């Protein structure tokens, strides 16, 4: 495995790989890697000849300077994991390397980029699109891999790929959860032992709401999830939205869509740590 810090050095290696007819997969990450990231890398290794994993904490997608400062950074541990699971290249640039000049591009794809996370974290998805588009231009991958935990982010990236006519296939990979149901996330490393113990109540409430929804309307199901989680000392729901899985717009009735998803963000603990998750109430018809 080779670690690159400079764009030109990575591109030179990839030029030779493409000349040899090799396919390239990209797994964009912000580091602090866990089992969820590992599943993406393994899928890319399975699908492609060369797998590139970017490790870069992107400042433009943080609307809270404190969040950027406290985001976990574990590059040595990350590289050890990536070598064990057969990644080929790690791209770990500095901020100056990624943004030699300020990125003033503006990306907005309503409604998918403006609701939920878009509304609660102004500028977040613009920053995501800035860095992901930069990575796509640098690496020129055949396929790029994203975890379904960041479900809305995938919808935004797909909209960006379509708008920019980028020749890359977006591969969605299932959420990886711990045995108690908590979605694997880099932010979990920020949880205290006590906070980690209560965090699984988020998915517990979401899971039980699926059965609850079969005999209750959308509003009742919404309130059930929010009330159940907020009843746990140390958990505070920022938002819970039950939406159409394609447009991400709220649904008022289960009959309004054939694809319905519940998306949630919860603050955990006194710091607090911001955790996201989702549940599918109705799967899209094939």
N, C-alpha and C positions, 0 to 999 in steps of 0.2 A: 504494500500500500504506500502511495506517495502523498505527502501533504504539500499542497501549494498555497502560497500566500499572495502570489502575484497573478493577475489575470493573464498576462501574455504567456507565462510559463504553462499554465493550465491549457490555454488555447493551443499552444504548440504541441502538447502531448495529444490533445484531442484531434488535432489536424492529422497527425500520423495514424491515429486509431481509425478515423473515418477513411483515410486513404487505403487502409487495409480492409475496408468493408465492414468495420465493426459498428454495432448499434450502441447507443448511449442512453442510459437512464439517469435521471437527476432526482435526488431526494433533498429538497430544501429544508434546513432546520435552523433553529437558533441555539443549538447545543443543549447541554444538560440532558443528554440522551437517555432514553429509557426503553422498555420493552415495546412500546408503541412505535417508536422510531425504528427499532431493530426489525420489526415486522415489515416496514416499508422498504428498508434496505434489502432484506432477504427477498422480497418480491421483485425488486429491481434487478438483483443479481440473477434471479431465476429467468427474468424476461430479456435481459440485455447482455451484451458482451462486456461492456464497461459501465460501472456504476460510480457516479460522482455524488458525494454528499457534501453539501455546503453547511458550514458551521459559522453563523454570523448573526450576532444580536443586532437587529436592524433598528437604528434609532428613530427612523422616520415613521414607524408604525406605533410608537408609544406616545399617547397623549398625556401621560402622567410621568414627569421626570423621576419621581420616586420609584415608580414601577420599573423604569429602565435601569436605574441604579441598583436595585435589589434583584433583578433578574439573574438567576443562577448561571455561572460561567464555569465550566469544568472541562476545558479543552483536552487536557492530558487523558483524563478518564474517558472522554468521548472517543478519542483516537484509538485507545486500547480496545474499546468495544467494537469500533468499526473494523479494525484489523481482524478481530476474532470472527466477524461475520462476513468477511471477504469483500468489503468495499474496495474499490480500486484506487480512487482518488478522493482526498479530502480537500475542499477549498475553504480555507479559513483566512479571509482577507481582513485587513484593517478597515476602519470606517473611511479613511482617506483613500484607500484603494478602490472601494466600492463607489464612493462619491467624491471624486477629485474636484468636482464643482457641485454646488447645491442642485438637487434634483427638483426642478420647479414644475415638473409634469403633473397634471391633474387628471385623476381617474375617478369617474363616477358612473355607476351602472344601476340606476334606480329601476325597480325598487330593491333589488337584492343587496345593494351596497349601502342603502340609506336607512333600512329598518334594523331593529334589534341592536346588534353590536355597532352598526353604522350610526345609529342614533345616540347610543350611550357612550361611544368612544369616538368623538369627532376626529376625522383625519386618519383613523386607524387603517381602514381599508385602502385609502389612498397610499399610505406607506407600504402596505402589503403589496399592492400592485407595482409600486416603484421598484421594490427589491426583487420581486419575482420576475418581473419583465426584464430587469437587468440580468438576472441569472439566466433567463431563457436566451437572451442575446449573447451572453458570454459563453454558455455551455452548448447551446443549440441542441438540446436533447431530443431524442425520438419520443421518449416518454418521461413524464414527471409524476412523482408519487406523493399523495397527500392523504393524511388520516381523516377519517370521518368524524373524529371528535370535534375538529374545527369545521363543522358542517357548512356553516354560512360562508366561511372563507372559500371553500371549494366552489360554491355557486358564483362568488365574485370572480375568482380566477378563471372559471369557465367563460364568464361573460367577457373578461378581458381578452382571453385567447381568441374568442370569436370576433371581438371588435378590432383587434390588431391583426387578424388573419395570420396568427402564428401557427407554424407547422409542428405542433407538439400534441401528443395524446395525453390527456389528464387521466391518471389511474387513481381511483378512489379505493382506499383500503379500510377494512373494518376497524372499529374502535377496539383497542386492547384494554382489558380491565383487570384489576387485581381480583383476587378470589372473593373479596367482599363487595365487588361491584364498582368500586371507584375507578373512573376512567384514568388511565395513565396520562400524566401531564408533567412537564418540567416544573410547573409551579407547585406540584405536590412536595417537592424538596423543601419548600418554604414553610410547610405545615409543622407545628409542634406535635409531639406525641398525642396530646389531648385533642388537637384539631384533626389530626389524621384519623382518630377514633370516631369522630362524629361525621366526617365528610361523606362516608358511604350512605348516609341517610338521604343524600340527594338522589342517587340512582334508585334507592329503595322506594322512595316516594314516586318517582317517575314510573318505575316498573309496576307498582301496585295500581297506578292510575290507568293503566291500559285496561285492566279488568273493570275498574270503576267506570270507565268511559262507556262501556257497553250498555250500561243502564242509566247513564246521566248525560246531560247535554254538555256542550263545549264550555260554557261559563262555569257550570258546577265542577267540571273536571279541572279547569284552571284553578278555581278557588281551593279545591281539594289539595292539589299539589302545593300551592303557595302556603296554605294554612298548615299542612303537615310538616313542611320543611321549617317554616318559621317557628313552629312549636318546639324545635330542638334548640336548646340554649347554645348560642355560638354560631348559628346559621341565620343568614338574612338574605332573602331573595331580592335581587336587584330587579330582575324581570323574568317573567315566564310568558311566552307567546305560543299560541297554538296556530299554526300557519299552513298555508298551501305549500307543499314541498317543492314546487317549481318556482312560483312567484315570490314566496316568502311573505305574502300578505296574510293578515289574520283571517281566519274562517269563523263565521258565526254559528254554523251548523255543520254537523258531521257530513251531511249530504252535499255540502258546498264544493267538495273536492274528493277525488279518488286517491289523493296522496296527501296525508296529513301528518305533520311533525310537531312535536312540542319542544321548544328550545328554551333553555334556562341558563341564567347566570346567578351564582350564589356567592356571597361573601362569607368566608369561613374564618372564625377567630377574631381576635381583637386587633390584629395588625392592620387590616385583614387581608387574606389571600383570596383572590378572585378566581372562582372555578366555573367552568362551563360544561354543559352536557346536553344531550337531547334524547328523545324517544320517538319512535315511529308509531302512530296510531293506525294509519292506513298505508299500506305499501302501494307503490305505483303498479298499475297493471302492465304486464309485458305485452 
